[in-house]
Amino acid sequence: INISREYRSGDGAWPEDVEGVSMTYSQIVSGQDLHRRNVSKERTLVIMDEMHHLGDHKSWGEAAKEAFEPAAFRIHMSGTPWRRVGSIPWIQYGTNKECIADFNYAYTESLIDDVNCDVFFPKYGGRAEWSFDGEIKTASFEEELSLEDSSRRRRTFLHPTKSNFIGEAIRNANRTLSEIRDQGQNRAGGLVLAIDIEHANKIADVMALTLGTRPPVIVSDDPNSSTMINRFKKNNDRWIVAVKMISEGVDIPRLRVLIYATTTTTRLFFQQAVGRVIRGSEPPACVYIYEDHQLLIWARMIKNMRAEA
């Protein structure tokens, strides 16, 4: 299908020498009346990918509804589970505010079809000790804490030098990566997801001391980030460290090992992160996690899907 990627709303009518156009959600906002006229001229199929992003900005959802309501056919796709948020048109929601899909292709089906591979979750526990307002606190992940102290416990556990987790996870994950490479996936790579830029660079420093090579650090503020990601896709480097940049929408099929070293514990982010290392049928994938209660729930959910396959 001949799709124009160069079309912009300022061009007016869709070009006649192609069968379709692609555009961003922000482009829809800038030309919603124009696009409504275009889809009304003839029977049109509109495909909206990663549709959950229509909830990022209320105007995006409203513009999409105005522009594409007259379309003869619409397919709304997302690899991310989401609750009712923002203004997402055409979606049905259940009583628990989760979207109801007409068709669901989950991890179980992808394993049966050899689209994705098995994933395992090595876990790290222990006790964390931190100081706040002059008071020293200590707790394991089995203990219930306030939201504030839970956050402090996670940050303490993920400290690159004051905690054993990062160092042990790096050594064990790198050993796992070597085993996967020895089994035939000689370009298999590893990803570390960090909290922020400072945290990512400290982890990269620890990896340089532990492994002898400092991995590239990918952050959204770096104008060279896309170039660095593309370079990692093509080369044989073992590791890359990122702050959210590779958690969604980036396809690096050779990734097989993940160190989950971020404090974000939502289902959406965790599932997106795991999705980076399970692509392709060659097993295994390994995700190193700390024993936060929420992460254990999401990991168990994915393992149950694997069992059903």
Solvent accessible surface area in square Angstrom, and as a share of the most:
residue,aa,sasa,rsa
1,I,180,0.91
2,N,80,0.41
3,I,77,0.39
4,S,16,0.10
5,R,189,0.69
6,E,136,0.61
7,Y,5,0.02
8,R,127,0.46
9,S,17,0.11
10,G,81,0.78
11,D,92,0.48
12,G,23,0.22
13,A,61,0.48
14,W,55,0.19
15,P,49,0.31
16,E,178,0.80
17,D,117,0.61
18,V,32,0.18
19,E,131,0.59
20,G,17,0.16
21,V,28,0.16
22,S,49,0.31
23,M,49,0.22
24,T,77,0.45
25,Y,34,0.13
26,S,59,0.38
27,Q,24,0.11
28,I,5,0.02
29,V,56,0.32
30,S,86,0.55
31,G,11,0.10
32,Q,55,0.24
33,D,83,0.43
34,L,26,0.13
35,H,0,0.00
36,R,86,0.31
37,R,139,0.51
38,N,8,0.04
39,V,3,0.02
40,S,67,0.43
41,K,140,0.60
42,E,131,0.59
43,R,187,0.68
44,T,20,0.12
45,L,93,0.46
46,V,13,0.08
47,I,96,0.49
48,M,5,0.02
49,D,81,0.42
50,E,50,0.22
51,M,1,0.00
52,H,14,0.06
53,H,54,0.24
54,L,0,0.00
55,G,10,0.09
56,D,81,0.42
57,H,94,0.42
58,K,136,0.58
59,S,54,0.35
60,W,56,0.20
61,G,1,0.01
62,E,87,0.39
63,A,2,0.01
64,A,0,0.00
65,K,95,0.40
66,E,70,0.31
67,A,0,0.00
68,F,8,0.03
69,E,72,0.32
70,P,49,0.31
71,A,10,0.08
72,A,43,0.34
73,F,106,0.44
74,R,73,0.27
75,I,80,0.41
76,H,55,0.25
77,M,87,0.39
78,S,46,0.29
79,G,60,0.58
80,T,5,0.03
81,P,30,0.19
82,W,25,0.09
83,R,134,0.49
84,R,137,0.50
85,V,79,0.45
86,G,53,0.51
87,S,31,0.20
88,I,17,0.09
89,P,13,0.08
90,W,60,0.21
91,I,37,0.19
92,Q,124,0.55
93,Y,35,0.13
94,G,26,0.25
95,T,150,0.87
96,N,88,0.45
97,K,118,0.50
98,E,46,0.21
99,C,40,0.24
100,I,97,0.49
101,A,65,0.50
102,D,152,0.79
103,F,160,0.67
104,N,109,0.56
105,Y,102,0.39
106,A,30,0.23
107,Y,22,0.08
108,T,18,0.10
109,E,66,0.29
110,S,3,0.02
111,L,22,0.11
112,I,111,0.56
113,D,82,0.43
114,D,99,0.51
115,V,79,0.45
116,N,27,0.14
117,C,3,0.02
118,D,54,0.28
119,V,0,0.00
120,F,89,0.37
121,F,13,0.05
122,P,45,0.28
123,K,96,0.41
124,Y,31,0.12
125,G,33,0.32
126,G,44,0.42
127,R,144,0.52
128,A,5,0.04
129,E,115,0.52
130,W,23,0.08
131,S,77,0.50
132,F,85,0.35
133,D,129,0.67
134,G,78,0.75
135,E,98,0.44
136,I,122,0.62
137,K,58,0.25
138,T,68,0.40
139,A,2,0.01
140,S,12,0.08
141,F,15,0.06
142,E,135,0.61
143,E,68,0.30
144,E,174,0.78
145,L,59,0.30
146,S,60,0.39
147,L,154,0.77
148,E,103,0.46
149,D,14,0.07
150,S,15,0.10
151,S,39,0.25
152,R,60,0.22
153,R,16,0.06
154,R,40,0.15
155,R,121,0.44
156,T,34,0.20
157,F,14,0.06
158,L,0,0.00
159,H,51,0.23
160,P,8,0.05
161,T,103,0.60
162,K,170,0.72
163,S,21,0.13
164,N,117,0.60
165,F,5,0.02
166,I,1,0.00
167,G,13,0.12
168,E,67,0.30
169,A,0,0.00
170,I,1,0.00
171,R,116,0.42
172,N,48,0.25
173,A,0,0.00
174,N,29,0.15
175,R,132,0.48
176,T,22,0.13
177,L,0,0.00
178,S,38,0.25
179,E,88,0.39
180,I,2,0.01
181,R,42,0.15
182,D,124,0.64
183,Q,129,0.57
184,G,53,0.51
185,Q,28,0.12
186,N,108,0.55
187,R,88,0.32
188,A,2,0.02
189,G,0,0.00
190,G,0,0.00
191,L,0,0.00
192,V,1,0.00
193,L,1,0.00
194,A,3,0.02
195,I,25,0.13
196,D,57,0.30
197,I,75,0.38
198,E,113,0.50
199,H,16,0.07
200,A,0,0.00
201,N,52,0.27
202,K,82,0.35
203,I,0,0.00
204,A,0,0.00
205,D,69,0.36
206,V,22,0.13
207,M,0,0.00
208,A,31,0.24
209,L,161,0.80
210,T,52,0.30
211,L,54,0.27
212,G,65,0.62
213,T,98,0.57
214,R,107,0.39
215,P,7,0.05
216,P,40,0.25
217,V,19,0.11
218,I,0,0.00
219,V,16,0.09
220,S,81,0.52
221,D,115,0.60
222,D,39,0.20
223,P,127,0.80
224,N,88,0.45
225,S,8,0.05
226,S,70,0.45
227,T,73,0.42
228,M,36,0.16
229,I,11,0.06
230,N,69,0.36
231,R,138,0.51
232,F,2,0.01
233,K,69,0.29
234,K,163,0.69
235,N,41,0.21
236,N,90,0.46
237,D,64,0.33
238,R,77,0.28
239,W,9,0.03
240,I,0,0.00
241,V,0,0.00
242,A,0,0.00
243,V,20,0.12
244,K,122,0.52
245,M,49,0.22
246,I,0,0.00
247,S,6,0.04
248,E,50,0.22
249,G,64,0.61
250,V,28,0.16
251,D,64,0.33
252,I,2,0.01
253,P,79,0.50
254,R,22,0.08
255,L,0,0.00
256,R,7,0.03
257,V,0,0.00
258,L,0,0.00
259,I,1,0.00
260,Y,0,0.00
261,A,0,0.00
262,T,5,0.03
263,T,26,0.15
264,T,38,0.22
265,T,22,0.13
266,T,75,0.44
267,R,67,0.24
268,L,67,0.33
269,F,23,0.09
270,F,0,0.00
271,Q,49,0.22
272,Q,14,0.06
273,A,0,0.00
274,V,3,0.02
275,G,14,0.13
276,R,10,0.04
277,V,0,0.00
278,I,16,0.08
279,R,75,0.27
280,G,32,0.31
281,S,54,0.35
282,E,102,0.46
283,P,76,0.48
284,P,30,0.19
285,A,0,0.00
286,C,14,0.08
287,V,0,0.00
288,Y,10,0.04
289,I,0,0.00
290,Y,0,0.00
291,E,41,0.18
292,D,7,0.04
293,H,126,0.56
294,Q,60,0.27
295,L,0,0.00
296,L,41,0.20
297,I,57,0.29
298,W,44,0.15
299,A,3,0.02
300,R,124,0.45
301,M,42,0.19
302,I,7,0.04
303,K,64,0.27
304,N,79,0.41
305,M,41,0.18
306,R,60,0.22
307,A,87,0.67
308,E,129,0.58
309,A,62,0.48
